Amino acid sequence: MNKEYRYEPVIGLEVHAQLLTNTKIFCGCSAKFGAAPNTNVCPVCLGHPGVLPVLNERVVEFAMKMGFAVNCSINQKSIIARKNYFYPDSPKGYQISQFELPVCENGHVIVSLKDKEPKKIRIKRIHIEEDAGKSVHDLPYGTGIDLNRCGTPLIEIVTEPDISSAEEAAAYMMKIRQLVQYLGICDGNMEEGSLRCDANVSIRPRGSETLGTKTEIKNMNSFRNVEKAILFEINRQHEILEDGGSIIQQTLLWDADAEEARPMRSKEEAHDYRYFPDPDLLPVIISDSWLSSVRESLPELPASYIDRFTNVFGLPVYDAEVLTQEKSIATYFDEVCKFTTDYKSASNWIMGEVMRILKEQKIEICSFPITAEALAELINLCQNNTISIKIAREVFGYMIVEKKTAGQIVKEKQLVQLSDEGAIRTIIAEILTKFPNELEELKSGKEKVFGFFVGQIMKETKGKANPQVVNTVLRAMVTEL
């Protein structure tokens, strides 16, 4: 039996999302990314003796929002704990986190892969915690420690071992990134580390209910690397078992350049962290009114956008899913539809030309030079046959460069579509006279020559002739001959 069929992967993900609060979780230091090393620090986040942490209320609110978004139950009493371990970038010697009674538990998300049934991924817990600092290893004098990140608020989203492939894991990560961005609680930037993923990977004989020995992979800073790293580890474990070896529980670091995972350290069990309730922090009590207020403040989420785009705007599900991958794109489409009723054309333009420009120029939609209203004007000029689709693409290019509206460009460059049947008839008559041999072929039934004449007419009119009128008039004139 092929080894890929002998074993099945079992994967669980731990996703850390850095929260978009102005200040850190237990002090008033700025949580902004990119400051000079060791400037956004104070005695609290540095763990100096005698200091008392004070919980940032917004952190709990953001955790609740994520919990609601992924169908969790919210614990109205949760415990803040100390997770004890020594590492140079954690000056206190422990991390303030949660163990028993996290803010959120028992949720799920649905992920969809092409040509496969939607898959339910259970979420075991979402808890709040502080981030550690950062070791900087590429300095000329050795390794430095930047503690700006100490105390930056995080939520950790932990799945059950429900993920069955590297592709599923990447799809789940995309779903989580999409949700935190829609909620406005995290920017989802994996390259900057504001969304990080650790993967617990094991394999077991297909059909077995017993979990295999797991390894943990860290340092995956893109969806592509999540997929590559997990696939690498699945294959590595296959090879070991096929050769008669056994899997060692350990932590691996993904090297994106070498495309391989390397051992970091042996993996200790969770109880070795000696969790206990933090004596400086009271339990978090969430009142009924606070819970209701946070629930009511939730923004429209992707599933609602998809439902509205398909049922109200009549888009195919594929279009709706593409447009809602990024909240900013969904919002832009929504805005375009305030100024046009040709919703499918709006979808086509955004998924095609607009996204092409965003990719080529490496910009976000907020920096896109054509406003939603301006794009809608271009779409409307096509819809009312003022310009053709071909001319519209030309106008679109001018709009990007010249920062003018479609109407201004069409007027200045005299690009209005020629739809007058009399004028088009005159042009067709001249073309037919120029190509008598081709005309005879067309009259004898060679239909492909019809396209030749349409091309000549469009060339003569510099693409301005209305293609529908050209086809109708040309067909009628040939029949008359």
HUNORLIN-V199317 format. One record per backbone hydrogen bond with DSSP energy under -1.0 kcal/mol. NH is the residue of the N-H (numbers start at 1). CO is the residue of the C=O. If there is no record, write none. Layout:
nh:NH co:CO
nh:NH co:CO
This chain:
nh:5 co:2
nh:6 co:2
nh:7 co:3
nh:8 co:204
nh:10 co:202
nh:11 co:163
nh:12 co:200
nh:14 co:198
nh:15 co:157
nh:16 co:196
nh:17 co:155
nh:18 co:194
nh:19 co:153
nh:20 co:185
nh:21 co:19
nh:24 co:29
nh:25 co:151
nh:31 co:22
nh:39 co:36
nh:41 co:39
nh:46 co:42
nh:47 co:44
nh:48 co:43
nh:51 co:48
nh:54 co:26
nh:56 co:25
nh:59 co:56
nh:61 co:57
nh:62 co:58
nh:63 co:59
nh:64 co:60
nh:65 co:61
nh:66 co:62
nh:67 co:63
nh:68 co:64
nh:69 co:65
nh:70 co:66
nh:71 co:68
nh:72 co:67
nh:73 co:105
nh:75 co:103
nh:78 co:284
nh:79 co:101
nh:81 co:97
nh:82 co:276
nh:83 co:95
nh:84 co:273
nh:85 co:93
nh:90 co:87
nh:93 co:90
nh:95 co:83
nh:97 co:81
nh:104 co:126
nh:105 co:73
nh:106 co:124
nh:107 co:123
nh:108 co:70
nh:109 co:121
nh:111 co:119
nh:116 co:113
nh:119 co:111
nh:121 co:109
nh:123 co:107
nh:124 co:158
nh:125 co:158
nh:126 co:104
nh:127 co:156
nh:129 co:154
nh:130 co:96
nh:131 co:152
nh:133 co:89
nh:134 co:146
nh:136 co:144
nh:139 co:142
nh:142 co:139
nh:144 co:136
nh:146 co:134
nh:150 co:147
nh:151 co:131
nh:152 co:149
nh:154 co:129
nh:155 co:17
nh:156 co:127
nh:157 co:15
nh:158 co:125
nh:159 co:13
nh:160 co:122
nh:162 co:160
nh:163 co:11
nh:169 co:165
nh:170 co:166
nh:171 co:167
nh:172 co:168
nh:173 co:169
nh:174 co:170
nh:175 co:171
nh:176 co:172
nh:177 co:173
nh:178 co:174
nh:179 co:175
nh:180 co:176
nh:181 co:177
nh:182 co:178
nh:183 co:179
nh:185 co:180
nh:186 co:180
nh:194 co:189
nh:196 co:16
nh:198 co:14
nh:199 co:217
nh:200 co:12
nh:201 co:215
nh:202 co:10
nh:204 co:8
nh:206 co:6
nh:208 co:205
nh:215 co:201
nh:216 co:250
nh:217 co:199
nh:218 co:252
nh:226 co:222
nh:227 co:223
nh:228 co:224
nh:229 co:225
nh:230 co:226
nh:231 co:227
nh:232 co:228
nh:233 co:229
nh:234 co:230
nh:235 co:231
nh:236 co:232
nh:237 co:233
nh:238 co:234
nh:239 co:235
nh:240 co:236
nh:241 co:237
nh:242 co:238
nh:243 co:239
nh:244 co:241
nh:245 co:240
nh:251 co:265
nh:252 co:216
nh:253 co:262
nh:254 co:218
nh:255 co:260
nh:259 co:255
nh:260 co:255
nh:262 co:253
nh:264 co:251
nh:265 co:251
nh:267 co:249
nh:272 co:269
nh:273 co:270
nh:274 co:271
nh:276 co:82
nh:278 co:80
nh:281 co:278
nh:284 co:78
nh:286 co:76
nh:291 co:287
nh:292 co:288
nh:293 co:289
nh:294 co:290
nh:295 co:291
nh:296 co:292
nh:297 co:293
nh:298 co:295
nh:305 co:301
nh:306 co:302
nh:307 co:303
nh:308 co:304
nh:309 co:305
nh:310 co:306
nh:311 co:307
nh:312 co:308
nh:313 co:308
nh:315 co:309
nh:320 co:316
nh:321 co:317
nh:322 co:318
nh:323 co:319
nh:324 co:320
nh:325 co:322
nh:330 co:326
nh:331 co:327
nh:332 co:328
nh:333 co:329
nh:334 co:330
nh:335 co:331
nh:336 co:332
nh:337 co:333
nh:338 co:335
nh:339 co:336
nh:343 co:341
nh:346 co:342
nh:347 co:343
nh:348 co:344
nh:349 co:345
nh:350 co:346
nh:351 co:347
nh:352 co:348
nh:354 co:349
nh:355 co:350
nh:356 co:352
nh:357 co:353
nh:358 co:354
nh:359 co:355
nh:360 co:356
nh:361 co:357
nh:363 co:358
nh:367 co:364
nh:368 co:365
nh:375 co:371
nh:376 co:372
nh:377 co:373
nh:378 co:374
nh:379 co:375
nh:380 co:376
nh:381 co:377
nh:382 co:378
nh:383 co:379
nh:384 co:380
nh:385 co:382
nh:386 co:381
nh:387 co:381
nh:392 co:388
nh:393 co:389
nh:394 co:390
nh:395 co:391
nh:396 co:392
nh:397 co:393
nh:398 co:394
nh:399 co:395
nh:400 co:396
nh:401 co:397
nh:402 co:398
nh:403 co:399
nh:409 co:405
nh:410 co:406
nh:411 co:407
nh:412 co:408
nh:413 co:409
nh:415 co:410
nh:417 co:386
nh:418 co:464
nh:424 co:420
nh:425 co:421
nh:426 co:422
nh:427 co:423
nh:428 co:424
nh:429 co:425
nh:430 co:426
nh:431 co:427
nh:432 co:428
nh:433 co:429
nh:434 co:430
nh:435 co:431
nh:439 co:435
nh:440 co:436
nh:441 co:437
nh:442 co:438
nh:443 co:439
nh:444 co:440
nh:445 co:442
nh:446 co:441
nh:447 co:445
nh:449 co:446
nh:450 co:447
nh:453 co:449
nh:454 co:450
nh:455 co:451
nh:456 co:452
nh:457 co:453
nh:458 co:454
nh:459 co:455
nh:460 co:456
nh:461 co:457
nh:462 co:459
nh:463 co:458
nh:464 co:461
nh:466 co:418
nh:470 co:466
nh:471 co:467
nh:472 co:468
nh:473 co:469
nh:474 co:470
nh:475 co:471
nh:476 co:472
nh:477 co:473
nh:478 co:474
nh:479 co:475
nh:480 co:476
nh:481 co:477
